[in-house]
Amino acid sequence: MFLLKILKKLNFIRNILFFYFNIFQFWINHIKIIMNKNNYYYNIFIYKISFKKMSLSLIFLSILILIICLICLRQYLKGGVCKNKHDMTNKIIIITGPSNGLGKESAFDLLNHNAKVIFACRAEERTMKVINTLPENLRKNATFMKLDVSSFKSIINFVNEVKQKYDKIDILMNNAGAMPIKFDWTEDDYDSYFISLYLGPFLLSALLMNHMNKDGDAKIINLSSAMHLWPMIEKGDIQKYKNKDYMKAFYQNSAGSKLYNNTKLFIIYMTQYFAKFCEKNKLQIKNVCLHPGLVQSDFFAKINRSNILQSITRYILNFVLNLVSKNPV
């Protein structure tokens, strides 16, 4: 099957190259005709026709190359596709931020595999609307529990409630996240986006670790991003994140993109740390992180629409993303 796919791709490439060769041969033949004829008016007539055909061919060729480049870029950026069909009956899974986008579709897919899914989200009304769209046989396994991953107090309360309601947790999926848009200092003396993108998942994972399934198939899944490849970290930066004035200037200078890239790298470090911790303490918990691919979502929905520049940026980003990204469904 794999070999057949490769042969099909090679055949497609061969056809494209053959098409380009025909166009090139067309140009050469017409140039030869022009150079071999002695009649001046005939030469001018043929030259004009040839030039027009060559121009149209170049336009068509440019459009074709652009389409091929977009298809290749989409294939590269979209990442993998999960084809797991295992039955997950009696598995209890927590997903943070499942009210839309990737978290929502992940929850729906897991429910279709008979898992019990806890929708851990702060927006109860919006999340319940999502749950109520499910058919009855899936809705009975979906539970809303309030969680604000940008608040330490909310995380602690959530963990205590989980431990009271459930004997064990099989999978924790740290999915919640957003693009840092504006400076927002919290009662925990940290920026809200820094907590929700890194400190929150760290605390949640640490507090739930001793309540995970002891059968050897428990997992903590952390969503990172390919943006971790472009961090902007200086020595001592993470200590400065507790400084309110530094973080305020931080947003003014980088508009939050620097923080996003850095926290996605921190998530990878966190995963590695917990993996070593579990191995050292003989905890049978698999810690993994992943780049989900470029996915269409409302990731940029919180960009300030009243700001003309930010609004234009939002529409441009969404347009580009729709061209090269995959649908979460």
ZADO-59047 format. One record per residue (C-alpha): x negated, y, z negated. Coordinates in steps of 0.001 Angstrom, whole numbers, always signed. Example, Ala and Ser with C-alpha at 12.3 -4.5 7.8 and 13.67 -1.06 7.14 Angstrom:
% ZADO-59047
       x       y       z
  -12300   -4500   -7800
  -13670   -1060   -7140
END
This chain:
% ZADO-59047
       x       y       z
      +0      +0      +0
   -2802   +2399    -928
   -4705   +1527   +2272
   -1565   +2175   +4333
   -1216   +5669   +2850
   -4851   +6455   +3717
   -4358   +5221   +7307
   -1256   +7397   +7695
   -3190  +10451   +6509
   -6066   +9655   +8869
   -3601   +9283  +11751
   -2082  +12670  +10905
   -5554  +14296  +10929
   -6372  +12613  +14246
   -3205  +14036  +15830
   -4054  +17547  +14634
   -7590  +17326  +16019
   -6239  +16014  +19322
   -3847  +18975  +19493
   -6689  +21444  +18874
   -8795  +19733  +21535
   -5985  +20106  +24123
   -5688  +23826  +23394
   -9446  +24244  +23743
   -9411  +22300  +27023
   -6596  +24516  +28299
   -8697  +27634  +27694
  -11755  +26141  +29399
   -9795  +25041  +32485
   -8295  +28467  +33001
  -11634  +30184  +32578
  -13047  +27840  +35249
  -10184  +28727  +37624
  -10834  +32433  +37141
  -14555  +32068  +37759
  -14168  +29851  +40859
  -11645  +32003  +42751
  -12869  +34923  +44861
   -9587  +36808  +45302
   -9625  +39838  +42957
   -5831  +40164  +42478
   -5483  +36444  +41958
   -8160  +36589  +39288
   -6415  +39464  +37486
   -3060  +37668  +37642
   -4474  +34405  +36293
   -6468  +36263  +33636
   -3341  +38011  +32303
   -1373  +34775  +32179
   -4276  +32976  +30511
   -4802  +35765  +27996
   -1102  +35733  +27061
   -1078  +31950  +26668
   -4304  +32041  +24694
   -2890  +34755  +22388
    +282  +32740  +21756
   -1824  +29631  +21177
   -3973  +31489  +18652
    -895  +32779  +16804
    +630  +29300  +16741
   -2686  +27809  +15654
   -3063  +30352  +12814
    +465  +29631  +11548
    -182  +25879  +11723
   -3464  +26202   +9810
   -1730  +28347   +7160
   +1040  +25738   +6733
   -1511  +22913   +6474
   -3519  +24893   +3890
    -372  +25520   +1811
    +581  +21823   +1967
   -2938  +20775    +894
   -2982  +23400   -1876
    +420  +22224   -3118
    -744  +18595   -3136
   -3865  +19550   -5084
   -2191  +21850   -7627
    +941  +19851   -8385
    -932  +17176  -10370
    +259  +13647  -10979
   +3767  +12213  -11126
   +4829   +9891  -13946
   +6266   +6622  -12636
   +6571   +4894  -16010
   +9824   +2908  -16287
   +9248   +1306  -19696
  +12176    +911  -22043
  +11714   +3195  -25077
  +14617   +2047  -27216
  +14176   +3043  -30907
  +11232   +5317  -30095
  +11556   +8684  -31862
   +9967  +11537  -29947
   +9553  +15198  -30896
   +9257  +17722  -28057
   +8594  +21378  -28831
  +10099  +23981  -26516
  +12526  +21667  -24658
  +15178  +24282  -23841
  +13844  +24866  -20308
  +11192  +24007  -17753
   +8777  +21156  -18279
   +9881  +20407  -21858
  +13526  +20113  -20817
  +12810  +17746  -17918
  +10449  +15655  -20077
  +13184  +15303  -22690
  +15760  +14300  -20059
  +13413  +11709  -18579
  +12627  +10193  -21982
  +16336  +10040  -22837
  +16868   +8127  -19593
  +14325   +5623  -20939
  +16550   +5144  -24040
  +14298   +7110  -26411
  +15638   +9226  -29278
  +14480  +12792  -28634
  +14265  +15619  -31161
  +14670  +18975  -29402
  +12418  +21135  -31610
  +13201  +24709  -30655
  +14010  +28061  -32279
  +16854  +29013  -29896
  +19713  +26807  -31176
  +22458  +28153  -28912
  +20404  +27827  -25722
  +19125  +24361  -26690
  +22616  +23085  -27537
  +23822  +24236  -24110
  +21060  +22107  -22585
  +21974  +19087  -24742
  +25679  +19479  -23906
  +24926  +19169  -20187
  +23818  +15585  -20800
  +26190  +12643  -20226
  +27623  +11130  -23405
  +25388   +8033  -23358
  +22267  +10251  -23409
  +23620  +13029  -25629
  +24001  +10659  -28601
  +20188  +10219  -28657
  +19425  +13965  -28444
  +19075  +15920  -31696
  +18416  +19620  -32183
  +16137  +20679  -35032
  +15126  +24288  -35570
  +11424  +25014  -35132
   +9563  +28238  -34452
   +5983  +27237  -33583
   +4835  +30848  -34081
   +5692  +30674  -37799
   +3786  +28587  -40373
   +6796  +28627  -42708
   +9110  +27304  -39991
   +6626  +24520  -39126
   +6349  +23394  -42765
  +10156  +23419  -43187
  +10566  +21473  -39949
   +8064  +18778  -41005
   +9765  +18380  -44396
  +13145  +17974  -42690
  +11748  +15404  -40233
  +10261  +13356  -43064
  +13599  +13342  -44878
  +15613  +12257  -41801
  +13241   +9792  -40115
  +11086   +6946  -41422
   +8486   +7496  -38700
   +7705   +9440  -35526
   +6381   +7634  -32455
   +5381  +10534  -30212
   +4781  +14244  -30754
   +4663  +16337  -27582
   +3249  +19826  -28157
   +4830  +21491  -25146
   +6014  +24908  -26359
   +4110  +27849  -24979
   +4363  +31166  -23161
   +2175  +33669  -21382
   +1064  +36297  -23961
   +2705  +39533  -22845
   +2532  +41976  -25722
    +911  +42345  -29129
   +3102  +40829  -31870
   +1618  +40575  -35381
   +3336  +38158  -37791
   +3721  +37741  -41550
   +1093  +34958  -41282
   -1520  +37629  -40397
   -2012  +36297  -36884
    -717  +37244  -33468
   +2467  +35273  -32697
   +1154  +34000  -29342
   -2110  +32781  -30891
     -53  +30799  -33413
   +2412  +29358  -30881
    -309  +28420  -28373
   -2881  +26972  -30786
   -2544  +27314  -34573
   +1091  +26141  -34567
    +464  +22888  -32629
   -2615  +22279  -34805
    -643  +22642  -38058
   +2326  +20635  -36765
     +89  +17754  -35631
   -1867  +17740  -38895
   +1265  +17683  -41081
   +3006  +14946  -39071
     -31  +12705  -38710
    +594  +10669  -41871
   +4226  +10161  -40779
   +3433   +8748  -37338
   +4187   +5173  -36363
   +1661   +2745  -37948
   +2141     +44  -35267
    -707   +1310  -33094
   +1247   +2960  -30286
   +1802   +6422  -31812
    +751   +9373  -29662
    +171  +13100  -29974
    +406  +14657  -26519
    -872  +18203  -26080
    -191  +20285  -22987
   -3247  +22199  -21901
   -3853  +23861  -18535
   -6428  +24057  -15762
   -6858  +27661  -16924
   -9125  +26293  -19659
  -11813  +26225  -16964
  -11965  +30034  -17081
  -12249  +30901  -20780
  -13574  +34248  -21949
  -15056  +33428  -25329
  -17835  +35178  -27175
  -19535  +33942  -30332
  -17380  +34667  -33367
  -14272  +35438  -31300
  -11978  +33047  -33142
  -12835  +34757  -36449
  -11849  +38106  -34914
   -8385  +36762  -34060
   -7426  +37413  -37687
   -8276  +41116  -37276
   -5116  +43058  -36412
   -6899  +46015  -34762
   -9111  +43703  -32692
   -6100  +41770  -31389
   -4234  +44965  -30553
   -7180  +46157  -28444
   -7496  +42632  -27065
   -4044  +42859  -25420
   -4727  +46320  -24038
   -7925  +45123  -22361
   -6826  +41745  -20975
   -3000  +41764  -20956
   -2967  +38396  -22759
   -4487  +36292  -19959
   -7771  +36000  -21852
   -5926  +34662  -24919
   -3995  +32125  -22828
   -7138  +30722  -21174
   -8959  +30527  -24501
   -6155  +28769  -26366
   -5889  +26133  -23618
   -9567  +25363  -24186
   -8969  +25297  -27961
   -6161  +22752  -27401
   -8682  +20421  -25727
  -11113  +20876  -28639
   -8233  +20219  -31056
   -7351  +16974  -29248
  -10966  +15817  -29375
  -11191  +16708  -33068
   -8018  +14780  -33991
   -9112  +11800  -31877
  -12372  +11581  -33856
  -10521  +12194  -37137
   -8066   +9335  -36456
  -10877   +7001  -35455
  -12898   +7841  -38578
   -9890   +7411  -40892
   -8614   +4312  -39070
   -5346   +5976  -38052
   -3916   +4232  -34985
   -2810   +7417  -33243
   -3764   +8177  -29663
   -4514  +11876  -29101
   -4344  +13041  -25497
   -4081  +16337  -23640
   -3297  +17061  -20016
   -2848  +19638  -17304
    +711  +19010  -16037
     +51  +20510  -12621
   +1474  +23759  -11293
   +5163  +23582  -12163
   +8055  +25898  -11271
   +9446  +27316  -14513
  +10446  +30595  -16169
   +6906  +30927  -17542
   +6758  +34611  -16550
  +10338  +35400  -17605
   +9227  +37539  -20550
   +7263  +39952  -18383
   +8649  +43437  -19034
  +11095  +44176  -16185
  +11357  +47861  -17126
   +7660  +48229  -16291
   +7516  +48549  -12489
   +3971  +47182  -12144
   +4665  +44174  -14384
   +7975  +43547  -12613
   +6300  +43551   -9169
   +3564  +41264  -10528
   +6241  +38881  -11829
   +7998  +38606   -8469
   +4706  +38104   -6593
   +3598  +35389   -9028
   +6960  +33607   -8813
   +6895  +33754   -5003
   +3387  +32281   -4830
   +4228  +29638   -7453
   +7331  +28551   -5534
   +5207  +28034   -2441
   +2509  +25852   -4008
   +4019  +24397   -7205
   +6194  +21360   -7857
   +9697  +21305   -9246
   +9777  +19933  -12831
  +12737  +17678  -11984
END
